[in-house]
Amino acid sequence: MSTHAFELPRRQLGQTDLYVTPLCLGCAPLGNMPETFAYSVAEEQALATLRAAFASPINFTDTAAAYGDGESERRIGRVLRELGGLSAGAVLATKADRDLKTGDFSGEQIKRSIEGSLERLGRDRLQLVYIHDPEHTTFENVMSAGGPLDVLRRFQDGGVIQYLGISGGPIAMLMRYVETGAFVAVETHNRYTLLNRAAAPLLDLAAQRGVAVVNAAPYGSGMLAKGPEAYARYAYQDAPAKLVERARRMAAICQEYAVPLAAAALQFSLREARITSTVVGMSRAERVAQTLELTHHPIPDELWPRLDAVGFDTDDPEAHRQF
């Protein structure tokens, strides 16, 4: 079925003038990161995926400077040049990153990160830039004079960046950043899925503050899409036995209703009113149409309480860290 057969509504991204589809193309796999995803993505395969996505109803794309050491952005930039730029109404988000080799998370490094993103993407302006994975530095550093946020605000004042967001792992840390009022959007990953609901307090806080929530990795980085037998990994590492067993039980329940586990995992995020958009990593062109089909797969109301009854984690795996 053509991807154009599916329509996706557009939602306001927090209190900005950007409107995004509830489904967002996640471009981390397109950077060719086998150490993270346990598979490789060749350039032509990535380019074909991007072409399919840009031709689809999905208007929101998510990448980062660090994905594949800039390879994700380079590939996006190549396709954008082919297409003559972003289409009207499309939204492209990227992330400002530390130096992955040295760990440098200074304001100067963030400046280099933004300049690199602009070059690789072939853009003179960025619509949405997240500070990426600030768990690798301190809150004080990010918020300091001349630090990462200060540098990004200077880019914003110069018209280079339109809006700022925060993207990372630990929920307590993300909540602390949301409470500053400095960000229009917060991106969480692997912490609001069928198997883990640790991000629930963050969703509540963001809703109260008018901050958009972008929920990445609804499949837990793959297990809830491919199934626990095929891919027993969660959050980019081998999954604990209890998670694998829960995923097996959920898959069996879904089978009773003739619902793919992937459809339930994706729609779990899509049906959550506190989530503006859900980021799904796609690494093959055919995945675009398949993912759109999953968003529309009929799911009976009675399936949801049965899945909830299997149980889920509410603990953040990094809750012990101090920020």
Buried (B, 14 or more C-beta within 10 A) or exposed (E): EEBEEBEBEBBEBBEBEBBBBBBBBBBBBBBBBEEBBBEEBEEEBBBBBBBBBBBBBBBBBBBBBBBBBBBBBBBBBBBBEEBEEBEEEBBBBBBBBBBEEEEBBBBEBBBBBBEBBBEBBBBEEBBBBBBBBBBEBBBEBBBBEEBBBBBBEBBBEEEBBBBBBBBBBBBBBBBBBBEEEBBBBBBBBBBBBBBBBBBBBBBEBBBEBEBBBBBBBBBBBBBBBBBBEEBBBBBBEEBEEEBBBBBBBBBEBBEEBEBBBBBBBBBBBBEBEBBBBBBBBBBBBEBBBBBBBBBBBEBEEEBBEBBEEBEBBEEBBBEEEEB
